Amino acid sequence: MPRFFIKDADIGNTDTVTITGEDARHISFSLRMRVGDSITLCDFYNYEYDCTIKSIDGERVVLSVDDKHPSQNEPDVKVSIYQALPKSSKLELIIQKCVELGVFEIIPVLSSRCISRPDEKSSEKKTKRYNAISEEAAKQSGRGIIPKVCETVSFRNAIDRMKQSDIAFMCYEQEDTDGGNDLKSFLNKKIDDNIKSISFFVGPEGGISEEEVKYAKDCGVSCVSLGKRILRTETAPLCVLSCIMYETENMK
C-alpha cells in the first residue's frame, strides 16, 4: 500500500485529510490512483492511518481516515549512527540503506582524517538533500518515522553525544579482540531487554587517529573490532546496524 508522511496537525481529530502539492501529484499522475483506493498515512510520532481516497483531481487528494494505530515496523531500540564524512556520494548510499535497515538517526561527523570537508553553505544544502533521501527510503521500506540526518558535528561533540545512549562504541580495526571486544562478543555482553538506545561511530576512508581513539576511551566509549577484514566506510555501518537489529530481535 502506498505510504506518505504527513504532520499530525494536518490529520487532527477529523475524519478526513487533504493532501496537496508534490504528494498529491505523485498519487494522481505517477501512481494513477483512483477514488476508493487505499493509502497509508504516517505522522512523525510512529502512528499510521489507514485511509481511502474520497476525491482526487491532480492537485488535491481528499482521504477518509478509517483507522489509526501504532506502526508495527519500527525497531524497539533507537540506533544512532555517527558517520565520519566520506568522499563523494557515499553518504547518500549509507543513508538510504541504513534507513531501510531501521536506523533512528544519522549524524555526520568531521573527524581529523576526513577528506571531505564541505563549507557551511555546501553542508546546509547537502543536509537538506540527505533528509530527502531519508524520507524517500522511509516511504519505500515501510518505516513509521523519517529518520533524521542531522547537521555535521565535530568528533568531540559526537563522542559527548554518544555517551548519552545506553550503549556507545567506536568501530576500530586495530582493536585487540582478546578481551571480547569483537562485535559479536561486545553485543552479546551488552544487549539486554533494558537497552533502548545504541550509538556507534564509523571512521572515514583514512581511518581513526590514535588521539581520537584515546579520547573516546577516556570518555567511556568502547572500541570494537569488526573482524579480520577491513571494511570500507560505506560498508561498516550497514554491517554493524544489521548485526544490532539481529541481536535485538528486530529482524523477525
C-alpha positions as CSV (number, residue, x, y, z in Angstrom):
1,M,0.0,0.0,0.0
2,P,1.4,3.4,-0.9
3,R,2.8,5.3,2.2
4,F,3.0,9.0,2.7
5,F,4.2,11.1,5.7
6,I,2.1,14.0,6.9
7,K,2.3,16.1,10.1
8,D,-0.2,15.0,12.8
9,A,-1.6,18.6,12.8
10,D,-2.8,18.0,9.3
11,I,-4.7,14.9,10.5
12,G,-6.0,16.2,13.8
13,N,-9.2,14.6,15.1
14,T,-11.2,14.9,11.8
15,D,-12.4,12.0,9.7
16,T,-10.9,13.4,6.5
17,V,-7.5,14.8,5.5
18,T,-6.4,16.6,2.3
19,I,-3.0,16.1,0.6
20,T,-1.8,18.8,-1.8
21,G,1.4,19.6,-3.6
22,E,4.0,17.1,-4.8
23,D,2.5,14.2,-2.9
24,A,-0.9,14.9,-4.5
25,R,0.6,15.0,-7.9
26,H,2.5,11.8,-7.3
27,I,-0.6,10.0,-6.1
28,S,-2.6,11.3,-9.1
29,F,-0.2,11.0,-12.0
30,S,2.7,8.7,-11.0
31,L,0.7,6.1,-9.1
32,R,-2.5,6.8,-11.1
33,M,-4.7,6.1,-8.0
34,R,-8.4,6.5,-8.1
35,V,-11.4,7.1,-5.8
36,G,-11.7,4.0,-3.5
37,D,-8.0,3.2,-3.4
38,S,-6.3,2.8,-0.1
39,I,-3.3,4.8,1.2
40,T,-1.4,4.7,4.5
41,L,-0.5,8.0,6.1
42,C,2.2,8.2,8.8
43,D,2.7,11.1,11.2
44,F,6.1,11.8,12.8
45,Y,5.3,10.1,16.0
46,N,5.2,6.5,14.9
47,Y,1.4,6.3,14.2
48,E,-0.2,5.1,11.0
49,Y,-3.6,6.0,9.5
50,D,-5.4,3.7,7.1
51,C,-7.2,5.9,4.6
52,T,-9.4,5.7,1.5
53,I,-9.4,8.2,-1.4
54,K,-12.7,10.1,-1.5
55,S,-11.8,12.5,-4.3
56,I,-8.8,13.3,-6.5
57,D,-8.0,15.9,-9.1
58,G,-4.3,16.1,-9.5
59,E,-3.6,18.9,-7.1
60,R,-5.7,17.8,-4.2
61,V,-6.4,14.3,-2.8
62,V,-9.1,14.1,-0.1
63,L,-8.9,11.0,2.1
64,S,-11.3,9.5,4.7
65,V,-9.4,8.3,7.8
66,D,-10.6,4.8,8.5
67,D,-8.3,3.7,11.3
68,K,-5.4,4.9,13.5
69,H,-2.8,2.5,15.0
70,P,0.8,2.4,16.2
71,S,3.3,1.5,13.4
72,Q,4.4,-2.1,13.6
73,N,7.5,-1.5,11.5
74,E,9.7,0.4,13.9
75,P,12.5,-1.3,15.9
76,D,12.2,-1.2,19.7
77,V,15.8,0.1,20.0
78,K,16.9,3.5,18.7
79,V,20.2,3.2,16.8
80,S,22.2,6.4,16.1
81,I,25.0,6.2,13.6
82,Y,27.8,8.7,13.9
83,Q,29.4,8.6,10.4
84,A,32.6,10.4,9.6
85,L,32.2,12.3,6.4
86,P,33.1,10.1,3.4
87,K,34.1,11.1,-0.1
88,S,31.7,11.8,-3.0
89,S,28.2,10.4,-2.7
90,K,28.9,7.5,-0.3
91,L,26.9,9.1,2.5
92,E,23.8,9.1,0.3
93,L,24.2,5.3,0.0
94,I,24.7,4.9,3.7
95,I,21.6,7.0,4.5
96,Q,19.4,5.1,2.1
97,K,20.4,1.6,3.2
98,C,20.6,2.4,6.9
99,V,17.1,3.9,6.8
100,E,15.9,0.6,5.2
101,L,17.6,-1.4,8.0
102,G,16.0,0.6,10.8
103,V,18.3,3.4,11.9
104,F,16.8,6.1,14.1
105,E,19.1,8.9,13.1
106,I,22.4,9.6,11.3
107,I,24.9,12.2,12.4
108,P,27.7,13.2,10.0
109,V,31.0,13.8,11.8
110,L,34.0,15.8,10.8
111,S,37.0,13.8,12.2
112,S,40.7,14.5,11.8
113,R,41.2,12.3,8.8
114,C,38.1,13.2,6.8
115,I,39.0,14.1,3.2
116,S,35.6,15.6,2.5
117,R,35.3,19.0,4.2
118,P,32.3,20.9,2.9
119,D,31.9,24.6,3.8
120,E,28.9,25.8,5.8
121,K,26.8,26.7,2.7
122,S,27.5,23.4,1.0
123,S,26.9,21.5,4.2
124,E,23.4,23.1,4.6
125,K,22.5,22.2,1.1
126,K,23.7,18.6,1.4
127,T,21.8,18.2,4.7
128,K,18.6,19.1,3.0
129,R,19.3,16.6,0.3
130,Y,20.2,13.9,2.8
131,N,16.9,14.3,4.6
132,A,15.0,14.0,1.3
133,I,16.9,10.7,0.7
134,S,15.9,9.5,4.1
135,E,12.3,10.4,3.5
136,E,12.2,8.5,0.2
137,A,13.8,5.5,1.8
138,A,11.4,5.6,4.7
139,K,8.4,5.5,2.3
140,Q,9.9,2.7,0.3
141,S,10.8,0.5,3.3
142,G,7.5,1.0,5.2
143,R,9.0,2.9,8.1
144,G,6.8,4.6,10.7
145,I,9.1,7.6,11.0
146,I,11.5,9.5,8.9
147,P,15.0,9.1,10.4
148,K,16.7,12.5,10.8
149,V,20.0,13.3,9.2
150,C,21.5,15.9,11.5
151,E,23.9,18.7,10.8
152,T,27.6,17.8,10.8
153,V,29.3,17.8,14.2
154,S,32.9,17.7,15.4
155,F,34.4,14.5,16.6
156,R,34.5,15.5,20.3
157,N,30.9,16.7,20.1
158,A,30.0,13.3,18.6
159,I,31.6,11.4,21.4
160,D,29.9,13.6,24.0
161,R,26.5,12.9,22.4
162,M,27.1,9.2,22.0
163,K,27.7,8.8,25.8
164,Q,24.0,9.6,26.4
165,S,23.0,6.3,24.8
166,D,22.7,3.1,26.8
167,I,25.5,1.6,24.6
168,A,28.1,3.6,22.8
169,F,31.1,2.2,20.8
170,M,33.5,3.1,18.0
171,C,34.3,0.7,15.2
172,Y,38.1,0.4,15.2
173,E,40.0,-2.1,13.0
174,Q,43.1,-2.2,15.3
175,E,41.2,-3.0,18.5
176,D,42.5,-6.1,20.2
177,T,39.8,-8.8,20.3
178,D,41.3,-10.9,23.1
179,G,39.3,-9.0,25.7
180,G,36.0,-9.7,24.0
181,N,35.9,-6.5,22.0
182,D,34.9,-8.1,18.7
183,L,31.4,-7.0,17.6
184,K,29.7,-10.3,18.3
185,S,31.1,-10.7,21.9
186,F,30.5,-7.0,22.6
187,L,26.9,-7.0,21.6
188,N,26.2,-10.3,23.4
189,K,27.7,-8.9,26.5
190,K,26.0,-5.5,26.4
191,I,22.5,-6.1,24.9
192,D,19.6,-7.0,27.2
193,D,15.9,-6.2,27.4
194,N,16.6,-2.8,29.1
195,I,18.6,-1.4,26.2
196,K,16.6,1.3,24.4
197,S,19.4,3.3,22.6
198,I,22.6,2.4,20.9
199,S,25.2,4.7,19.3
200,F,28.2,3.8,17.2
201,F,30.9,5.7,15.3
202,V,32.3,4.8,11.9
203,G,35.6,6.4,10.7
204,P,36.4,7.9,7.3
205,E,38.5,6.4,4.5
206,G,41.6,7.5,6.2
207,G,40.8,5.7,9.5
208,I,40.7,7.0,13.0
209,S,43.7,8.7,14.7
210,E,45.3,7.4,17.9
211,E,44.4,10.7,19.6
212,E,40.7,10.1,18.7
213,V,40.8,6.6,19.9
214,K,42.3,7.7,23.2
215,Y,39.7,10.5,23.6
216,A,36.9,8.1,23.0
217,K,38.2,5.5,25.5
218,D,38.9,8.2,28.1
219,C,35.2,9.3,27.7
220,G,34.0,5.7,28.3
221,V,33.2,4.9,24.7
222,S,34.3,1.4,23.8
223,C,36.4,0.4,20.7
224,V,35.1,-2.6,18.9
225,S,36.6,-4.7,16.1
226,L,34.5,-5.8,13.1
227,G,36.7,-8.8,12.3
228,K,39.9,-9.6,10.4
229,R,38.8,-8.0,7.1
230,I,38.9,-4.2,6.7
231,L,35.5,-2.9,5.7
232,R,35.0,0.3,3.6
233,T,33.5,3.3,5.4
234,E,30.2,2.8,3.5
235,T,30.1,-1.0,4.3
236,A,30.8,-0.8,8.0
237,P,27.6,1.0,9.2
238,L,25.4,-1.4,7.2
239,C,27.2,-4.4,8.7
240,V,27.0,-3.1,12.3
241,L,23.4,-2.0,12.0
242,S,22.4,-5.3,10.6
243,C,24.1,-7.1,13.5
244,I,22.4,-4.8,16.0
245,M,19.0,-5.4,14.5
246,Y,19.6,-9.2,14.6
247,E,20.9,-9.2,18.2
248,T,18.0,-7.1,19.4
249,E,15.5,-9.4,17.6
250,N,14.3,-6.7,15.3
251,M,14.8,-8.8,12.1
252,K,11.8,-11.0,12.7
